[in-house]
Amino acid sequence: MAAMPISPLAPAGFPDLPAIKGVRFAATAAGIKYADRDDVMLAVMDAGTSVAGVFTRSATRSANVLDCQVKLGGDSTGPAAILVNSGNSNAFTGHFGQTSVADISASVAAEVGIDEARVFTASTGVIGEPLPHEKITAKIGALKDALDEGAIKAAAGAIMTTDTFAKGSAAQVDIDGQTVSIAGIAKGSGMIAPDMATMLVYIFTDAKVAQDALQAELARICDRTFNCITVDSDTSTSDSLMLCATGASGVDATGNADFSAALEKVMLDLSHQVVRDGEGATKFVEIQITGAASDKDAKVHGLAIANSPLVKTAIAGEDPNWGRVVMAIGKSGAVADRDLLTISFGDTLVAEKGWVAPSYKEEDGAAVMKEQEITIKVDLGLGAGTATVWTCDLTHQYITINADYRS
């Protein structure tokens, strides 16, 4: 499949990420699917690194995900490693998938000198095709030799599939007069829907945080960021989000509010970049729900709107079709009352009290829909429940990309 042009919603370029003490990166081309591009990355963390993760709850999750879930929270505190390949998801491959994970983990452990229980792997790409893992294991020596604290950008590029740009984000925070750094990378463009993380995301910090506290913090923030985005309502078999705290700064950030805020900033930025790179996307859409019976109901309504093909195609066509928003609310299954609804496109009041607002002019709604970044606001008029979710439009290009994905 030919490379896609960079998304019109992409940031200006890959950000300048700070080096994270205690972690080194390398990337190389193994020729798994793509020609003339890096498709394997290795990250190696120093001993004492805490590793947390959340993963897809898909019933058909990959061998890599299952292996990571078993290893997470183990007793070992030695060095750790993450190896990721793109081009093949190693999912729905039966015992072949388990063999691939075992061989890759054993090779990394032997080559780098790491306990196999501390080697975490991920694969992303086509489902149902055996992973030619021997192409990966043949490159592990070269990856080890290339490890470098400043190679995170190369790692971000190596994990891409249909992505049109590499995704990175960072934050630094002062704790007791010392600087703590956070840097993360992500891949994701299609098959994006919330379910205990989305896509592949790897975040690193030199803060010191105990594993159980790190795990709880990651899960909490994930529900406010990655679990609030959707591109196409489809959840991958390989979704993984991992957070590694090396402790190399010597600063204990356990329970620190400033650290939590900085981590959430990075995770929110990365999640938004995934939506901005949604396959074929031309519009970035924020959906704000207020007045719901509960926060849970608010999120249900928000995702019903965000996942509706009719809403998303209307946005692509720059049609202010507020009736489709009403439809999505009605089908969501959460509590709603037609005659209490208020709907706005941006700052333009569109509908209220079960009918189009007397002040609404179609040209005003159409003007909002011509913008690249659109906010849809819905107040249910029922209670104090709120939620915000993010999505993109659905264009002909999405079909083009996915119709020949395996070609």
C-alpha positions in Angstrom: 0.0 0.0 0.0 1.4 3.4 -1.0 2.3 5.8 1.8 -0.5 8.2 2.7 0.0 12.0 2.7 0.5 13.5 6.1 -2.8 14.2 7.9 -4.0 17.9 7.5 -4.5 17.8 11.3 -0.9 16.8 12.1 1.2 18.9 14.4 4.0 21.0 12.8 6.6 18.3 13.4 7.9 15.7 15.9 8.5 17.5 19.2 11.9 17.8 20.8 11.6 15.2 23.6 13.9 15.3 26.6 16.2 12.3 27.2 14.9 10.2 30.0 17.6 9.0 32.3 17.6 5.3 32.7 16.2 4.3 29.2 17.8 3.9 25.8 16.2 3.3 22.4 17.1 1.7 19.1 15.3 1.1 15.8 16.0 -0.9 12.7 14.5 -2.4 9.5 13.7 -6.1 9.7 11.6 -6.3 6.5 8.5 -7.7 8.2 6.1 -6.0 5.8 7.4 -2.6 4.9 10.3 -2.0 2.5 13.0 0.5 3.2 11.8 1.7 6.6 12.4 0.9 10.3 9.9 -1.6 11.6 11.3 -2.8 15.0 12.2 -0.8 18.0 13.9 -1.8 21.3 13.8 0.2 24.6 16.0 -1.0 27.5 15.4 0.4 31.0 17.8 0.3 34.0 17.4 -2.0 37.0 14.8 -0.7 39.4 12.4 0.5 36.7 8.7 0.2 37.6 6.6 -1.0 34.7 2.8 -0.5 34.5 0.4 -1.3 31.7 -3.2 -1.4 30.5 -4.3 -3.5 27.6 -7.2 -4.3 25.3 -9.9 -6.4 26.7 -10.7 -7.9 23.3 -11.6 -11.6 23.5 -9.2 -12.2 20.6 -6.2 -10.3 22.0 -2.8 -11.1 20.7 -0.2 -13.5 22.1 2.0 -10.4 22.9 -0.8 -8.8 25.0 -1.4 -12.0 26.9 2.3 -12.4 27.7 2.6 -8.8 28.9 -0.4 -9.2 31.2 1.2 -12.3 32.8 4.5 -10.6 33.3 3.3 -7.3 34.6 3.8 -6.7 38.3 6.3 -9.6 38.7 8.8 -9.9 41.5 11.9 -9.0 39.4 13.4 -5.6 39.7 16.2 -6.0 37.3 16.6 -4.2 33.9 13.6 -4.3 31.6 13.1 -4.2 27.9 10.3 -3.4 25.4 10.5 -4.7 21.8 7.8 -3.7 19.3 7.4 -4.6 15.6 5.1 -3.1 13.0 3.7 -4.8 9.9 2.3 -7.9 11.6 0.1 -8.0 14.7 0.9 -11.6 15.7 -2.8 -12.0 16.6 -5.1 -15.0 15.7 -2.0 -17.1 15.0 -2.5 -19.9 17.5 0.5 -21.6 18.9 2.7 -19.8 16.3 2.0 -16.5 18.1 3.1 -17.9 21.4 6.2 -19.4 19.9 7.1 -16.0 18.3 6.7 -14.2 21.7 8.8 -16.8 23.5 11.6 -16.8 20.9 11.7 -13.0 20.8 11.7 -12.6 24.6 14.4 -15.3 25.0 16.6 -13.6 22.3 16.3 -10.2 23.9 17.0 -11.6 27.4 20.1 -13.4 26.2 21.5 -10.6 24.0 20.9 -7.7 26.4 21.3 -9.6 29.7 17.8 -9.2 31.1 15.5 -11.6 32.9 13.0 -13.0 30.4 10.2 -12.1 32.8 11.1 -8.4 32.3 11.0 -8.5 28.5 7.7 -7.0 27.1 6.8 -7.3 23.5 4.1 -5.9 21.1 3.2 -6.4 17.5 1.0 -4.3 15.3 -0.3 -4.7 11.8 -2.1 -7.4 9.8 -4.1 -9.9 11.9 -4.0 -13.7 11.2 -0.6 -14.0 9.5 2.2 -15.8 11.4 4.9 -13.4 12.5 8.3 -14.1 10.8 10.0 -13.6 14.1 13.3 -14.9 12.9 13.7 -11.6 11.0 13.4 -9.8 14.4 15.7 -12.1 16.4 18.3 -11.7 13.7 18.4 -7.9 14.4 18.5 -7.9 18.2 22.3 -7.8 18.3 22.3 -4.7 16.1 19.6 -3.1 18.1 21.6 -3.7 21.3 24.7 -2.1 19.8 22.6 1.0 18.6 20.9 1.7 22.0 21.0 5.4 22.7 19.3 7.7 25.2 18.4 10.1 22.4 16.9 7.7 19.9 13.2 8.0 21.0 12.2 9.7 17.7 13.5 6.7 15.7 11.6 4.4 18.0 8.4 6.4 17.3 8.8 6.0 13.6 9.4 2.2 13.8 6.1 1.4 15.4 3.9 3.1 12.8 1.6 1.2 10.5 -1.0 3.4 8.6 0.0 6.4 10.6 1.0 9.4 8.6 3.2 11.0 11.2 5.2 9.8 14.3 3.6 10.8 17.6 5.5 12.1 20.6 4.9 14.3 23.6 6.7 15.4 26.7 6.4 17.3 29.9 8.8 18.4 32.7 7.8 19.2 36.3 9.6 20.6 39.3 9.4 18.5 42.4 11.2 19.7 45.5 13.5 21.8 43.4 14.4 19.0 41.0 13.3 18.4 37.5 11.4 15.3 36.6 10.9 14.5 32.9 8.2 12.5 31.1 8.3 11.5 27.4 6.0 9.3 25.4 5.4 7.9 21.9 2.3 6.4 20.3 1.1 4.8 17.1 -2.5 4.6 16.0 -4.6 5.7 13.1 -7.3 3.1 12.5 -9.0 0.4 14.5 -9.3 2.9 17.3 -11.9 2.7 20.0 -11.6 2.8 23.8 -11.2 -0.4 25.8 -8.5 -0.3 28.4 -6.1 1.6 26.3 -5.9 2.1 22.6 -3.2 1.6 20.0 0.4 1.2 21.1 1.6 3.8 23.6 4.9 3.9 25.5 5.6 6.5 28.1 8.8 6.9 30.1 9.7 9.0 33.1 12.8 9.3 35.3 10.6 9.7 38.4 10.6 7.1 41.1 7.1 5.6 41.6 6.3 2.2 43.1 4.7 -0.3 40.7 1.3 -0.5 42.3 1.0 3.2 42.6 2.1 3.6 39.0 -0.4 1.1 37.8 -3.3 2.8 39.6 -2.3 6.2 38.2 -2.0 4.9 34.7 -5.4 3.3 34.8 -7.0 6.4 36.3 -5.6 8.8 33.7 -6.2 6.3 30.8 -10.0 6.5 31.5 -9.8 10.3 31.0 -7.6 10.3 27.9 -7.1 7.2 25.7 -10.5 5.7 26.8 -12.2 8.9 25.6 -11.1 8.8 21.9 -12.5 6.9 18.9 -11.8 6.9 15.2 -13.9 4.1 13.9 -15.4 2.2 16.9 -13.2 -0.8 16.3 -11.0 -2.1 19.1 -7.7 -3.7 18.2 -6.5 -7.1 19.3 -3.1 -5.6 20.2 -3.9 -2.4 22.2 -1.2 -1.7 24.8 -0.3 1.2 26.9 2.8 0.9 29.0 4.4 3.4 31.5 7.9 2.9 32.8 9.4 4.9 35.7 13.2 4.4 35.9 13.7 6.3 39.1 17.0 7.7 37.7 16.2 11.2 38.8 16.1 10.1 42.4 12.8 12.0 42.9 9.9 10.1 44.4 6.8 11.2 42.6 4.4 8.8 44.2 1.1 10.6 44.9 2.5 13.9 43.7 -0.3 16.0 42.1 2.1 18.0 39.9 3.5 14.8 38.4 0.0 13.4 37.9 -1.0 16.6 36.0 2.1 16.4 33.8 1.5 12.7 33.0 -2.1 13.5 32.1 -1.0 16.3 29.8 1.3 13.9 27.9 -1.3 11.2 27.7 -4.0 13.6 26.5 -1.7 15.1 23.9 -0.8 11.7 22.6 -4.4 10.5 22.5 -5.4 13.7 20.6 -2.6 13.1 18.1 -4.0 9.6 17.4 -7.4 11.1 16.5 -5.7 13.8 14.4 -4.1 11.0 12.4 -7.4 9.0 12.1 -7.4 7.3 8.8 -8.6 9.8 6.2 -9.5 12.4 8.8 -9.9 16.1 7.9 -11.8 17.3 11.0 -10.9 17.0 14.7 -14.0 16.8 16.8 -14.6 17.4 20.5 -17.9 16.3 22.0 -18.8 17.9 25.3 -21.7 16.3 27.2 -23.2 18.0 30.2 -26.4 17.6 32.2 -26.5 13.8 32.0 -28.0 11.6 34.7 -24.4 10.5 35.6 -20.8 10.7 34.3 -21.2 7.2 33.0 -24.3 8.1 31.0 -22.6 11.2 29.7 -19.7 9.1 28.3 -22.2 6.7 26.7 -23.9 9.6 25.0 -20.6 11.1 23.9 -19.3 7.9 22.4 -22.7 7.2 20.6 -22.3 10.6 18.9 -18.6 10.1 18.2 -19.0 6.6 16.7 -22.1 7.3 14.6 -21.2 6.9 10.9 -24.0 9.3 10.0 -22.7 12.0 12.4 -19.2 11.5 11.2 -20.0 11.6 7.5 -22.1 14.7 8.0 -19.1 16.4 9.5 -16.9 15.2 6.6 -19.5 16.8 4.2 -19.6 20.0 6.4 -23.4 19.5 6.9 -24.7 20.8 10.2 -27.2 18.0 10.5 -28.1 18.2 14.1 -30.9 15.6 13.6 -28.1 13.0 13.5 -26.9 14.0 16.9 -30.4 13.6 18.2 -30.5 10.2 16.7 -27.2 9.1 18.3 -28.4 10.3 21.7 -31.6 8.4 21.3 -30.0 5.1 20.4 -27.2 5.2 23.0 -29.1 3.4 25.7 -28.4 6.0 28.4 -31.1 8.1 29.9 -32.3 11.0 27.7 -35.4 13.2 27.4 -36.0 14.6 23.9 -37.7 17.8 25.2 -34.8 18.7 27.5 -32.0 18.5 25.0 -29.9 21.5 24.1 -27.4 21.1 21.2 -24.8 23.6 20.0 -22.2 23.5 17.2 -19.4 25.6 18.6 -21.0 28.7 20.1 -24.0 28.4 17.8 -27.1 27.2 19.6 -28.8 24.8 17.2 -31.6 23.1 19.1 -33.4 23.3 22.5 -36.5 22.0 24.2 -37.1 19.2 21.6 -37.0 21.6 18.6 -34.7 23.7 16.5 -33.7 26.9 18.4 -35.6 30.0 17.1 -32.3 31.9 16.8 -30.7 29.2 14.7 -29.6 30.0 11.1 -28.4 27.2 8.8 -25.6 29.4 7.5 -24.2 29.7 11.1 -24.1 26.0 11.6 -22.6 25.5 8.2 -19.8 28.0 9.0 -18.9 26.0 12.1 -18.7 22.8 10.1 -16.2 24.3 7.7 -13.6 24.6 10.5 -10.9 22.0 11.0 -11.6 21.8 14.7 -15.2 21.4 15.7 -16.9 21.3 19.1 -20.3 19.7 19.5 -22.0 20.5 22.8 -25.0 18.6 24.2 -26.8 19.3 27.5 -29.2 16.6 28.6 -30.9 18.7 31.2 -31.2 15.8 33.6 -28.4 16.1 36.2 -24.7 16.8 36.8 -23.1 14.1 34.7 -20.4 15.3 32.3 -17.9 13.8 29.8 -15.7 14.9 26.9 -14.7 12.6 24.1 -12.8 13.2 20.9 -13.2 11.8 17.4 -12.7 12.7 13.7 -14.8 12.7 10.6 -15.3 9.7 8.3 -14.3 10.3 4.7 -13.9 8.3 1.5 -10.2 8.1 2.2 -10.9 5.8 5.2 -12.5 3.3 2.8 -9.6 3.6 0.4 -7.0 2.9 3.1 -8.8 -0.1 4.6 -10.1 -1.6 1.4 -6.6 -2.7 0.4 -4.9 -2.8 3.8 -3.4 -6.3 3.1 -2.3 -5.5 -0.4 
